[in-house]
């Protein structure tokens, strides 16, 4: 079942990520990507999922990160069997939402793609922070 009422990122944000991630690098073994991300950044998937708030307004669900320090953004990841990839369009029942710091976000992009620089990752992260602030204030 696909939930088309879930919005986590703007199309521009998704397109920027898509253009940087080559399809051959977009699918990794599900558990191993989180293990590698934990090794590189200290990422904890359990804590990360707890820090995601779902807010509903006008029949739409918005996923935003709790306001914590350091700042976090929500990443929607589709988990399909043994693979994980960034949810670029529609979310499914297998989509999981994770609140990530810049270091975790940048590390994830690094694991999925060799084409995104730290500066580009920072730009995307800051854009997503702005989007989530607007979503929090909208509701």
Residue pairs with C-beta under 8 A, 6 or more apart in sequence:
1 92
1 93
2 90
2 91
2 92
3 61
3 90
3 91
3 92
3 93
3 95
4 90
5 59
5 60
5 61
6 60
6 61
6 62
6 63
6 76
6 91
6 95
7 60
7 61
7 62
7 135
8 62
8 63
8 74
8 75
8 76
8 87
8 91
8 97
9 76
9 128
9 131
10 127
10 131
12 127
13 124
13 127
13 128
13 131
14 86
14 88
14 89
16 120
16 124
17 86
17 88
17 109
17 116
17 124
18 88
20 109
20 113
20 115
20 116
20 120
21 86
21 109
21 112
21 113
21 115
21 116
22 113
22 114
22 115
25 112
25 113
25 114
26 85
26 86
26 112
26 113
27 83
27 84
27 85
28 83
28 84
28 85
28 111
28 112
29 82
29 83
29 84
30 79
30 81
30 82
30 83
30 84
33 84
33 108
33 111
34 43
34 45
34 84
36 111
37 43
37 104
37 107
37 108
37 111
38 44
38 45
40 107
40 110
40 111
41 101
41 103
41 104
41 107
42 103
42 104
43 100
43 104
43 107
45 98
48 98
48 99
48 100
48 104
49 96
49 97
49 98
49 99
51 65
51 66
51 68
51 72
51 99
52 63
52 64
52 65
52 66
52 74
52 97
52 98
52 99
53 63
53 64
53 65
53 66
54 61
54 62
54 63
54 97
55 61
55 62
55 64
55 135
55 136
55 139
56 62
56 139
57 138
57 139
62 135
62 138
62 139
63 74
63 76
63 97
64 74
64 132
64 135
64 136
65 71
65 72
65 73
65 74
65 99
65 100
65 132
66 72
66 99
67 136
68 99
70 101
70 102
71 101
71 102
71 129
72 99
72 100
72 101
73 99
73 100
73 105
73 125
73 128
73 129
73 132
74 97
74 98
74 99
74 100
74 128
74 132
75 86
75 97
75 98
75 100
75 105
75 108
76 86
76 87
76 91
76 95
76 96
76 97
77 84
77 85
77 86
77 87
77 95
77 96
77 97
77 98
78 84
78 85
78 86
78 87
78 91
78 92
78 94
78 95
79 94
79 95
79 96
80 94
85 112
86 112
87 95
100 108
102 121
102 122
102 125
105 121
105 124
105 125
106 118
106 121
106 122
106 125
109 116
109 121
109 124
110 116
110 121
116 124
